[in-house]
Amino acid sequence: MKVRHNDYSVLSPPPIGAWTPELSVTVVIPAYDCQDELDRTLATLATQTYPAHLLDVVVVDDGSSPPLRTEGARTRVVRVAEGWGRGNARNTGALAATGQVIHWLDADMFLAPEHIEAHMRWHHLIDHAVVIGDIVFGDDFASASAQPYTAKMLEETRRLKDAGRTAYLLHTGATTSVSARLLADAGGVNPSLNMAEDTELGYRLAQAGAVFIPDGEARSLHVGESTVMRRQQDVHRHNWSFLGDHIPDLRWLRSHPRRQWLVPYVRVVVEAGGYEQTRATVDSALAGSVPDVAVTLVGPWSLLTDERRSSLDDPHLDLRLLHNLYEHEPRVGFAASPPESVAPTPHLVTVPRGWVLGADSVARLVAHEEGLVSVALGEEADGVVAARMERTSAFSRARRIGGDPDTLVDEMFGSTWVAGADYGMTTAEEAEPLAGDPAKWRALATRRKDEIKSLEAEVAKLRRQAAAPAEPPEPRRGGLATFLRRVI
């Protein structure tokens, strides 16, 4: 089933109680020193309508003293062996899970009897669903309320159908489910994060092609207010110190004009060839107005051995010169073949060597909403020379469905062709030197040049109109003379 962007309205889940489940699910509950709350949560799991033989529970004891205990044949405790924190505990639980679907759950939750069943019916429809349960906060269902941010986003996006690339922001560890395969494809849980690990995981699930589905029938109650509700500013101050490294889409956390980050915003791929032409392309990618760009140079690097050779007559001289040039540039990597996916980097830009990116070419390409932007650069005997901008999440979903990726991306996310000249791209021979003004001034100069061309065309048009023979004026109707004739 093809879901366009995040509009899951094409999916039709069966009514509660009117279908036959087949998938197994493991509920993973990280817990620390909360035996009473855990007992209440486990009691609500025991009353679920989902078939008991398809449901098991893993409680991850994150170093409680005394150790946590559970009862029930299909409930077990796994104690964290090394490290601590929510990310580490969730990762431990995921590794211990045996279900085809993993259902995250906080240890202080009350679940409606149909909660698990509501989640699981979506996973029977597509294998890349991430289902978000409906959570209210308070002492009981009658008086509890939803978190304001969540309620606002659901209302403004038709319950995430219109959320597009931002849908992952509602991913929560309190009650969310995901297929074990999709979780593995996204890289699993980051064990180093003790807070915001659910948001960071949600972002990587999005890059793996996930569709985020909030289910209002998967009702749950979180006892008391969440930490965010009680200490929002403190939570933001803490989480924003590291989320910028992990989630490139949070551009406002990357306001510094020069520094680099853990996950690049754009990965530019260039096939290595002639030294001067390849260098021109790579250098232009590194000099653009988007600072968090990384480059992958593709070539047969294994040919570069340490055997004795003639330095100037090396048969692989250009390849070696490129390796020499970028060996210590942290933003450039070397690969034998183009990457199938650059996840968790959200954008892949492929540029033929010898073509130079303008100061803001990358920024303008990734600003497109489409999943694929093809850039016509020139024409040769064997066809059109083109660059490409691929949105990682779009192509990840296409690969999960199977078939021609470009066709599927066009159907689900849209695609378009643009002219390279309109985006400041030119050949190495025609490009201006990169040295001199900072990237932002070069970008501004490029935009001003485009504006000048447009104005010059408008001036030429006006001159042609002014030079054309004037048409005879039409006879005037009415006026003062007519008025006087009428009244005299």
C-alpha positions in Angstrom: 0.0 0.0 0.0 1.4 3.4 -1.0 1.0 6.2 1.5 1.6 9.6 0.0 3.8 11.7 2.4 2.2 10.9 5.8 -1.5 10.8 4.6 -2.4 7.4 5.9 -6.1 7.9 5.1 -5.6 5.4 2.3 -5.4 2.7 4.9 -8.5 1.1 6.3 -7.9 -0.7 9.7 -10.5 -3.2 10.7 -12.9 -2.4 13.6 -11.8 -3.5 17.1 -12.9 -7.1 17.6 -13.8 -7.8 14.0 -10.5 -9.3 12.6 -8.1 -12.1 13.2 -4.6 -11.0 14.3 -1.5 -12.9 13.2 1.6 -10.8 14.2 3.3 -11.3 17.5 4.1 -8.3 19.7 6.6 -7.8 22.6 5.7 -5.0 25.0 9.0 -3.4 26.3 8.8 -1.5 29.6 11.9 0.3 30.9 11.5 0.7 34.6 13.5 1.9 37.6 12.5 1.7 41.3 8.7 1.8 40.5 7.4 -1.6 41.6 3.9 -0.3 42.6 3.4 1.6 39.3 4.7 -1.3 37.3 2.3 -3.7 39.0 -0.6 -1.5 38.0 0.6 -1.3 34.4 1.1 -5.0 34.1 -2.4 -5.5 35.5 -3.9 -3.5 32.6 -1.8 -5.5 30.1 -3.3 -8.7 31.5 -6.8 -7.6 30.4 -5.9 -6.8 26.7 -8.2 -8.0 23.9 -5.2 -8.9 21.7 -4.6 -12.7 21.7 -2.5 -13.7 24.7 -0.4 -16.2 22.7 0.7 -13.4 20.4 1.7 -11.1 23.3 4.6 -11.1 25.7 6.1 -8.5 28.0 9.7 -7.6 28.7 10.4 -5.4 31.7 13.8 -3.8 31.6 15.1 -3.3 35.1 17.4 -0.3 34.9 19.3 -1.0 38.1 16.4 -0.9 40.7 17.1 -1.7 44.3 15.6 -4.0 45.3 15.3 -5.6 41.8 11.9 -5.4 40.1 9.7 -8.5 40.0 6.9 -9.7 37.8 4.4 -12.6 37.6 2.9 -14.4 34.6 4.2 -17.0 32.1 4.6 -14.5 29.3 6.2 -11.7 31.3 9.9 -11.6 32.2 12.4 -9.2 33.7 15.7 -8.4 31.9 18.2 -6.5 34.1 20.5 -4.0 32.4 24.0 -5.4 32.5 26.0 -2.3 31.7 25.2 1.4 31.6 22.0 3.1 32.6 19.3 5.5 31.3 16.2 5.3 29.2 17.9 4.8 25.8 20.1 2.1 27.2 17.1 0.4 28.8 15.0 0.6 25.7 17.9 -0.8 23.6 18.3 -3.7 26.1 14.6 -4.5 25.8 14.6 -4.3 22.0 17.5 -6.8 21.9 15.6 -9.2 24.2 12.3 -8.9 22.3 11.0 -11.8 20.2 7.9 -10.3 18.7 7.5 -9.2 15.1 6.3 -5.8 16.5 7.8 -3.9 19.5 5.5 -1.9 21.6 7.2 0.7 23.9 5.4 1.4 27.1 6.2 3.5 30.2 6.0 1.9 33.6 3.3 4.2 35.0 0.5 3.7 32.4 -3.1 2.5 32.5 -4.2 0.9 29.2 -7.7 0.5 27.9 -8.4 -3.2 27.1 -8.3 -2.6 23.4 -5.1 -0.6 23.4 -2.7 -3.2 22.0 -5.3 -4.4 19.5 -5.8 -0.9 18.2 -2.1 -0.6 17.6 -1.6 -3.9 16.0 -4.2 -3.7 13.3 -2.1 -1.0 11.5 0.9 -3.2 11.5 -1.1 -5.9 9.7 -1.7 -3.4 6.8 1.9 -2.1 6.2 5.2 -3.1 7.6 6.5 0.5 8.0 3.8 1.9 10.3 4.8 3.6 13.6 1.6 3.8 15.7 1.3 6.4 18.4 -1.2 5.7 21.2 -3.6 8.3 22.5 -2.3 9.5 25.9 -4.0 11.6 28.5 -2.3 12.8 31.7 -3.9 12.8 35.1 -5.4 10.7 37.9 -8.1 9.0 35.9 -9.6 8.9 32.3 -12.5 11.2 33.2 -10.5 14.1 34.4 -7.2 13.7 32.4 -6.1 15.8 29.5 -3.8 15.5 26.5 -0.4 17.3 26.4 -1.1 20.8 24.8 1.7 20.5 22.2 0.4 17.1 21.1 -3.2 18.2 20.9 -2.3 21.3 18.9 -0.2 19.4 16.4 -2.8 16.8 15.9 -5.5 19.4 15.3 -3.4 21.5 12.9 -2.3 18.5 10.7 -5.5 16.4 10.5 -4.0 14.0 13.0 -0.6 14.0 11.2 -2.1 13.3 7.7 -0.8 16.7 6.7 2.3 16.7 8.9 4.7 15.6 6.1 8.3 15.3 7.3 7.5 16.6 10.8 5.2 13.8 11.8 8.1 12.1 13.8 8.0 14.9 16.3 5.1 13.2 18.1 6.9 9.9 18.4 7.0 9.0 22.1 8.3 6.2 24.2 5.2 6.2 26.4 3.1 4.1 24.1 4.4 3.6 20.5 4.7 0.5 18.4 7.0 -0.3 15.5 7.9 -3.5 13.5 11.1 -5.1 14.7 12.4 -5.0 11.1 11.8 -1.3 10.7 13.4 -0.6 14.0 16.5 -2.6 12.9 16.6 -0.8 9.5 16.6 2.6 11.4 19.6 1.5 13.5 17.8 0.6 16.7 17.6 2.7 19.9 20.5 4.9 20.6 21.7 3.6 24.0 23.7 6.8 24.8 20.7 9.0 25.2 18.9 9.3 28.5 16.4 11.9 27.4 14.8 12.7 24.0 15.8 9.2 22.8 12.2 8.8 21.5 12.4 11.9 19.4 15.8 11.0 18.0 14.5 7.5 17.2 11.4 8.9 15.6 13.6 11.0 13.3 15.6 7.9 12.2 12.4 5.9 11.7 11.2 8.7 9.4 14.4 8.4 7.4 13.9 4.7 7.1 10.5 5.3 5.4 8.1 5.2 8.3 4.4 6.4 8.3 3.4 7.8 11.7 -0.2 7.0 12.7 -1.9 8.3 15.8 -4.7 6.0 16.9 -7.4 7.6 19.0 -8.7 4.1 20.0 -5.4 3.1 21.5 -6.4 4.9 24.7 -4.0 5.2 27.7 -3.6 7.1 30.9 -0.3 8.4 32.1 -0.5 8.8 35.9 0.2 12.4 36.7 1.9 15.0 34.5 4.8 14.2 32.3 8.2 15.7 32.9 7.8 18.0 30.0 4.6 19.3 31.4 6.1 19.9 34.8 9.6 21.2 33.7 9.3 22.2 30.1 12.1 24.8 30.0 14.5 22.6 31.9 13.8 19.7 29.5 14.3 21.9 26.5 17.5 23.3 27.9 18.8 19.8 28.4 17.7 18.2 25.2 18.6 21.0 22.8 22.2 20.7 23.8 22.5 17.5 21.8 19.5 17.1 19.6 21.1 19.4 17.0 23.9 16.9 16.5 21.4 14.0 15.8 18.5 15.7 14.0 19.6 17.8 11.0 16.0 18.9 10.3 16.0 21.0 13.4 17.6 23.9 11.6 17.1 26.4 14.4 19.4 24.3 16.6 22.1 24.6 13.9 22.3 28.4 13.8 26.1 28.6 14.0 27.4 29.5 10.5 30.6 27.4 10.5 30.6 24.5 12.9 30.1 20.9 11.9 27.6 18.4 13.3 27.4 14.6 13.9 24.8 14.0 11.2 25.2 16.1 8.0 22.1 17.8 6.5 23.2 16.9 3.0 25.4 14.2 1.6 26.9 15.1 -1.8 28.2 12.2 -3.9 30.8 12.7 -6.6 32.4 10.1 -8.8 36.2 10.6 -8.8 37.9 11.1 -12.2 40.1 13.8 -13.5 41.8 15.7 -10.7 41.0 19.2 -11.6 37.4 18.6 -12.6 36.6 16.4 -9.6 38.2 18.9 -7.3 36.2 21.8 -8.7 33.0 19.9 -7.9 33.9 18.8 -4.4 35.3 22.2 -3.4 32.1 23.9 -4.6 30.0 21.6 -2.5 32.1 22.4 0.6 31.9 26.1 -0.1 28.2 26.5 -0.3 25.8 28.4 2.0 24.7 25.2 3.7 27.6 24.5 6.2 26.6 21.0 7.4 27.4 19.3 4.1 29.5 16.1 3.7 30.9 14.7 0.5 31.5 11.1 -0.5 34.1 10.6 -3.3 33.4 7.4 -5.1 36.3 5.6 -6.8 38.5 2.5 -6.8 40.5 3.6 -3.8 41.9 0.1 -3.2 44.1 0.6 -6.2 46.2 3.1 -4.2 48.8 0.8 -2.6 52.1 1.8 -0.9 54.2 -0.1 -3.4 57.2 1.7 -5.1 56.0 3.8 -8.0 56.9 6.7 -10.1 55.4 9.7 -8.3 54.7 11.6 -11.5 53.9 8.7 -13.8 51.7 6.8 -11.5 48.9 5.1 -13.6 46.5 6.2 -10.8 47.9 9.6 -10.4 44.7 11.6 -10.5 43.0 9.3 -8.0 46.0 9.6 -5.7 46.0 13.4 -6.0 42.4 13.5 -4.9 43.1 11.2 -2.0 46.0 13.4 -1.0 43.9 16.5 -1.2 41.0 15.4 0.9 42.5 12.7 3.2 42.5 15.1 6.2 39.3 17.0 5.3 36.8 15.7 7.9 33.8 16.5 5.6 35.0 14.2 2.8 34.9 10.4 2.8 35.9 7.8 0.3 33.8 4.9 -0.9 34.2 2.2 -3.6 30.5 2.6 -4.7 27.7 5.1 -4.3 25.7 4.6 -1.1 22.3 3.0 -1.4 21.1 5.2 1.4 22.6 8.1 3.3 20.3 7.7 6.4 20.1 9.4 8.8 21.2 12.3 6.6 17.9 13.6 5.1 19.2 14.6 1.6 21.4 13.0 -1.0 22.7 15.2 -3.8 24.6 13.5 -6.7 26.6 15.7 -9.0 28.6 14.7 -12.1 32.3 15.7 -11.8 33.2 18.8 -13.7 30.0 20.6 -12.7 30.2 23.3 -10.1 27.5 24.1 -7.5 26.6 27.7 -7.0 26.8 29.2 -3.5 23.2 28.4 -2.7 22.5 25.6 -5.2 22.3 22.9 -2.5 20.1 25.1 -0.2 17.6 25.7 -3.1 17.5 22.1 -4.1 16.8 20.7 -0.7 14.1 23.3 -0.2 11.9 21.4 -2.6 9.0 19.4 -1.1 9.3 16.7 -3.8 11.1 13.4 -3.0 13.2 13.7 -6.2 14.6 16.7 -8.0 16.4 16.0 -11.2 18.7 18.8 -12.5 19.4 19.1 -16.2 22.9 20.3 -16.7 23.7 19.6 -20.3 23.4 17.2 -23.2 25.9 14.8 -24.6 25.8 12.1 -27.3 24.5 9.5 -24.9 21.8 11.6 -23.3 21.2 14.4 -20.7 23.8 15.1 -18.1 21.9 15.5 -14.8 22.4 16.0 -11.1 19.9 14.6 -8.5 18.5 15.6 -5.1 17.0 12.6 -3.4 15.0 12.8 -0.1 16.2 10.0 2.1 12.9 9.2 3.7 11.1 9.0 0.3 13.6 6.6 -1.3 13.7 4.5 1.9 10.0 4.0 1.7 10.2 3.2 -2.0 12.7 0.5 -1.3 10.5 -1.0 1.4 7.6 -1.3 -1.1 9.7 -2.7 -3.9 9.7 -1.7 -7.6 11.3 1.2 -9.5 12.4 3.7 -6.9 12.0 6.8 -9.1 8.5 5.8 -10.1 7.4 5.0 -6.6 8.9 8.3 -5.2 7.1 10.2 -7.9 3.8 8.6 -6.9 4.2 9.0 -3.1 6.2 12.3 -2.8 6.3 13.8 -6.3 9.3 14.6 -8.5 10.3 17.4 -10.8 13.0 18.5 -13.3 14.7 21.9 -13.1 17.4 23.6 -15.1 20.9 23.7 -13.5 21.6 27.2 -14.8 18.6 28.4 -12.8 20.1 27.0 -9.7 23.6 28.5 -10.2 25.2 25.3 -11.5 27.8 25.6 -14.3 30.9 23.9 -15.7 34.3 24.0 -14.0 35.6 26.0 -16.9 32.9 28.7 -16.6 32.6 28.9 -12.8 34.0 31.8 -10.9 36.8 31.1 -8.4 35.7 30.1 -4.9 38.3 32.2 -3.1 37.2 35.6 -1.7 33.8 36.5 -0.3 32.1 34.2 2.2 29.5 31.8 0.8 26.5 34.0 1.9 27.8 36.9 -0.1 28.4 34.8 -3.1 24.8 33.5 -2.8 23.5 37.0 -2.5 25.5 38.0 -5.6 24.1 35.1 -7.5 20.5 36.1 -6.6 21.2 39.8 -7.5 22.6 38.7 -10.9 19.4 36.7 -11.6 17.4 39.8 -10.6 19.5 41.9 -13.0 18.9 39.5 -15.9 15.1 39.6 -15.2 15.1 43.4 -15.0 17.2 43.7 -18.2 14.7 41.5 -20.0 11.8 43.7 -18.8 13.6 46.9 -19.9 14.2 45.3 -23.4 10.5 44.5 -23.6 9.5 48.0 -22.6 11.9 49.5 -25.2 10.4 47.3 -27.9 6.9 48.5 -27.0 8.1 52.1 -27.0 9.6 51.7 -30.4 6.5 50.2 -31.9 4.2 52.6 -34.0 1.6 54.2 -31.9 -2.0 53.2 -32.6 -4.5 56.0 -33.4 -6.4 57.1 -30.4 -10.0 56.0 -30.1 -12.7 58.7 -30.4 -13.6 60.1 -27.0 -17.0 59.4 -25.7 -18.8 62.0 -23.7 -16.7 64.7 -22.0 -17.4 68.4 -21.5 -18.5 69.2 -25.0 -21.1 66.5 -25.0 -22.3 67.6 -21.6 -22.7 71.2 -22.9 -24.7 70.1 -25.9 -27.1 68.3 -23.7 -27.8 71.1 -21.4 -27.9 74.0 -23.9 
